[in-house]
Amino acid sequence: MSANESPSGKHPTATSEAVRDSAFLKACRREPVPHTPVWFMRQAGRSLPEYRKVREGIPMLESCMRPELVTEITLQPVRRHNVDAAIFFSDIVVPLKAIGIDLDIKPGVGPVVENPVRTRADLARLRDLTPEDVSYVTEAIGLLTRELGATPLIGFAGAPFTLASYLVEGGPSRTYENAKAIMYGDPGLWADLLDRLADITAAFLKVQIEAGACAVQLFDSWAGALSPADYRHSVMPASAKVFQAVAGYGVPRIHFGVGTGELLGLMGEAGADVVGVDWRVPLDEAARRVGPGKALQGNLDPTVLFSTREAVETKTREVLDAAAGLEGHVFNLGHGVMPATDPDALTRLVDHVHTLTAR
């Protein structure tokens, strides 16, 4: 199966008029909005006591494969915070697990791969992903779209470079020496690895869109470890292939990475409609780097939420002021919600952004 083929041959679920007219999707399309929409990366997670309660005793990967549990966790921040979009509860390594890669998510560590992928022979272990491999995703999104009403659902996947980093390193890394060794020393193997992962990622996103997700985000969490030249030559073609594979669905495509200030223009060039910006670059400067024709998402420093209400409000206004001239803006943190964040601070932040930007 190539990345340009639909994994099921089906058309995506029709999006309701109310969802299409939501502030979130309008901002992604760079249309006028009633207020700046807000959602948070990792909004469904450890910062919520209700999340910790329903996840108690259930391993992370198992929790991603229980449709009723996925539905409940995805809905929790929508109920509590009044965010403008839900993001599907899953993990970027779920499609790798689904095709038979021996991996687990270790508490306090992250994804750990039992047998890293480092040779051409290892590529044979990366088979195509089919909708049947992730039928629990289709079921969960079906449940969610019925519960969410007019609230849009964002699907997501890990970008080829970030997935490759986990597969090659065998787990989280600060230096990516094994991945970069292949990228520099065996560029043919590297290109084939990322191309294979692009097909798997595209198939995973298509399953989510066809089940009812009305936007998708590609997380290239570790792309900030790359120089612009390395990103353009060795990574961008695979990300572009993913974005092109889902272009025909007409849903907004968001691209996000951490520490990617020097890559913002290239990340937009790869095919995203919305470019996510971490907290290191002001949004007005990010817009200059990305260029016209793209919405931006971001970018409050997640640690600000540990400060006083006054500090949070001041920093929030700074983000909104920097976003004032943007073609489209989705308010978010510059990375995920940190586990020790006070949930009430998030609820207040949503209300504050809505109040300040009401039109």
PyMOL commands that set and color helices and strands:
alter all, ss='L'
color gray80, all
select helices_A, chain A and resi 17-20+23-28+49-55+60-63+67-81+94-98+120-125+131-148+160-169+177-185+187-211+223-225+228-234+236-245+247-249+261-269+283-290+302-306+309-322+343-357
alter helices_A, ss='H'
color red, helices_A
select strands_A, chain A and resi 86-87+103-106+110-113+153-158+215-220+253-257+274-276+295-300+329-333
alter strands_A, ss='S'
color yellow, strands_A
deselect
rebuild
show_as cartoon
